[in-house]
Amino acid sequence: MNKVANALYAGRRILLVLWIILIIGFGFYAAKLPSVLGGNGFEMKGMYKDTEQLLVDKFDVSEAQIIVLFEKKDGVSDSKFQQTIAQYMQKAKEKSDASKVDIPTASNKMIKGSTAYGIIHFNHDDGTMDKRVEKVRTLSAEEKEMSVKLTGGPIIEKDMNTASQADLAKAEAIGIPVALVVLLLAFGGVVAAAIPLMIGIVTVVTTMGVVYFFHPYTELSIFILNVIPMIGLALSIDFALLFINRFKEEIQTKSVEQAIKITIQTAGRSVIFSGLCVFIGLAGMLFIQVDIFQNVALGGMAVVFIAVFSALTLLPSILAILGTRINRLRILKVSEQGGQSRWRSFATFVMKKPVTMTIVSLIILLVALIPVRDMHLEIPSSEALPTKYESRQAFDTYNDTFINKNTADVYFVLEAKQDMLNEKPLTNAFTFIKQLKKDSLVKQIDSISTALNVKSSDQLQAMLENPQISAQTKPAVDSFINGHYMLIKATLDTDQNSDQAKDFVQKWKDKRSPFTVHIGGYPKFEQEIFDEIYEKAPYGLALVLFSTYVILMIAFRSVLIPLKAIIMNILSLTATFGLLVWLFQNGHLGLTESNIALVLPVFVFGLVFGLSMDYEVFLISRIHEVYHQTRDNNVATVEGLASTSKIITSAALIMIVITGAFAFTDVTPVKQMGVGIALAIFIDATIVRMLLVPSLMKLLGDANWWFFTKKRDKSSSNEQLKS
C-alpha cells in the first residue's frame, strides 16, 4: 500500500479534475436512468415464459392488457350504463390503436351490479405503451355517467416506477439531514461532516450513470432505483467516516503528506477488505437467474466498486488539498479522550464477565429468531403498490368483485410432431384431457372437448368431416388448435399462490407424455421463481461464506476470528428475519399485515452480510494493530474497542438512518428491505459488537491469533538461527 499511497498523493490534483469530469458526464445519464426502468424484475428464462410466448404466437393471446373498471353513477339505467361502456371501449380501441377490446355484457359475467370491467388488448408492446395509456386516460376524464379507472400490468408498472422515485425522494429527505447531524456529533465541524455526504452523493450519482448503460443488455427493475442509493450512501459515508477519523488522528502529529499516506495504508486497507466482503456478498445473488437478483447484484456491485474507488481516490485528494482546514467551521466540541475512556471502561466491564455476557447475548438473539419458523414468503404483486394509487384501488376492486381467489388457472399447450387434427395426436390429446380431469385438484377443464361438447377424438373427427358442421365449429377449433399445438386450460380448486398449485404444475411437468407439454399460468410462474431461488441460493451462500472466510483469514492472520465473525453474522441475520416476521407478518407496531417479500432474505443477507463485515474489519484491524505491538490479546481488545467504538457506532447509526429512512416509504418490499437492513445493523452494532465480540475475544485469548502467532514465531525463530 506504500507505493499506492505515494502515487495517490502525488496525483491528487489530477484525480480531483478527473472526478469532476466523471461526475458531470455520468450525472447526465443518471438523470435518464428512471426512464429505462420497468417491471418488478420477476422474469426469468424458462417454461413459463416460453409458454406465454406460444399463447401469443399461436392462440392470439395479447402481449399486454389494460383493465378498465367502470362504476355506474346514481340515476343511470342499466341499459344506458352498458351502452356508454360499449361506446367508451370502441373509442379506446381506436384512440390507443389496440388489437381488440373485450366489452362487458351481462352474459359474459363482466358486469356485476353497478360495477363492470373491460379489457383493452395490445399485440405488441413496442415501447409506446405509456403514450397509449395516456390517450385512454384522456377518454376516462370525459365520462359523466360512470367513473372510469385504469389498471393492469402496464399501468401498475408505471405507477410502481413513480412510487419508487417518490420513495427515494422521501427517504433522502429524512436520511440525509439526520446523517448530517450524526456526522456533526462525530466530528464537531461542518467541513468534516459535509465531506462524507458529498462522497456518498457523488458515488450514487456516478453509479446511476454507469448502470444506465446496462439497459440495452438486461431488463432493469424499478427497485434498482432504491437499492443503489440505499447501499451507496450508507457504504460511502461509512468509508469516509473511517477515513476522515484516521486522517484527523494522524494530522495532529504529522504533516499532511504523512497523514494522508498513513491513512491510505491503514484505513484504505480496511476499506478495500470491507468493500471486497460487500462485493462478494452481492455477487452471491448472480447464481439466481431471475432478473431482479441479477439487477440488484450488478447495481450493488457497481455501487460498491465506485464507493471503494471514490474512497481511495477522490477522498484522499480532497483531504490532501484541505489539510488542517478539515477542522474548520467547528460548531461542537468533541472530546476524543472522553469517548475513548468510556468505551474502554465498557469493554473492560464486559470482558470481566465473558461467559455471562455471551449467554445473555445468545439468549436475546435466539428469542428474536423464534418467529422465523412462521415466515411466509411471496412474490410482490400489485399489493406492493400504495393504496393511494388509482391502479391499485381499481385492481383490488376488480379482484374482489370478479375473481375467485380460491381458484387458479393453469394453461397447457400440447405440441405434437404432426398436425394435431391427425388421428394419433388427437386421440392422445383426448387421453391427456381425461387424465387431467381425474386429477383431484382440477375443478374444471376448458378445451376443444368442452367447447364442442364431444367426448372422444372420433366424435370430433366425424364433426370436422361434415362440411356444414365444420364451418360452424371452426371458431371454436381455432381457439384451441393451431397446427401442431393444442391449448387446454385447467382451473384448480386452490389459491394460485398455494403450495398445492405449485406442486401440481411440477407434477404435470415431470409426467411422461407423447407430447412436448408446455405449462403456463401464475402457479407455473411462482413454481419456477421459488425453485430457482431454493436451488441456486445455496451456491451463492457457499461462495459468500467461503470467500469471506478466506479474505478475513488473510486480512487478520487468524483461523478463528473469520469463523467467529461468520457465525455471529448468520445468527444476527436470522434474528433479524425473526423480527421482520413479527413486525410485518404479524402486523405489530402499527404496520399493515403483509407477507415477507420473497426477495427479502436473499437481499438482506447479501447486503448486510457484507456491510456488517465493515465493522468487523474496522474493529479487528485496529485490535490486530495493537496486538502486533503488544502481543497481549486482552489489551489489544480493550484498546481496539476504545479507539474504534465511537466511529463504528457513528457509522452504524448513519447506516441505520440511511436505510431505516426507507421504513417511511410506501412500496412494501422497499419498506421491508429498509427496516430489515436497519434492524440487522442495529443488532450487529449493539449485541454483537458491544457484547459478543469482547466476550469471545476474552474467552478465546491468544487462540484468536493462532495463524498470526504461528507465522510470527516461525519468522522469529528463523531470524535467531541466522544470527
Buried (B, 14 or more C-beta within 10 A) or exposed (E): BEEBBBEBBEBBEEBBEBBEEBBEEBBEBBEEBBEBBBBBBBBBEBBBBBBBBBBBEBBBBBBBBBBBBBBBEEEBEEEEBBEBBBEBBEBBBEEBEBBEBBBBEEEEEBBEEBBBBBBBBBBEEEEEBEEBBEBBEEBBEEBEBBBBBBBBBBBBBBBBBEBBBBBBEBBBEBBBEBBBEBBBBBBBBBBBBBBBBBBBBBBBBBBBBBBBEBBEEEBBBBBBBBBBBBBBBBBBBBBBBBBBBBBBBBBEEBEBBBBBBBBBBBBBBBBBBBBBBBBBBBBBBBBBEBBBBBBBBBBBBBBBBBBBBBBBBBBBBBBBEBBEEBBEEBEEEBEBEEBBEBBBEBBBEBBEEBEEBBEBBBEBBEEBBEBBEEBEBBBBBBBBBBEEBBBBBBBBBBBEBBEEEEBBBBBBBBBBEEEBBBEEBBBBBBBBBEEBBEBEBBBEBBBBBBBBEBEBBEBBBEBBEEEEEEEEBEEEBEBBBBEBBBBBBBBBBBBBBBEBBBBBBBEBBEEEBBBEBBBBBBBBBBBBBBEBBEEBBEEBBEBBBEBBBEBBBEBBBBBBBBBBBBEBBBBBBBBBBBBBBBBBBEEEEEBEEBBBBBBBBBBBBBBBBBBBBBBBBBBBBBBBBBBEEEEEBBBBBBBBBBBBBBBBBBBBBBBBBBBBBBBBBBBBBBBBBBBBBBBBBBBBBBBBBBBBBBBBBBBBEEEBBBBBBEEBEEEEEEEEEEE
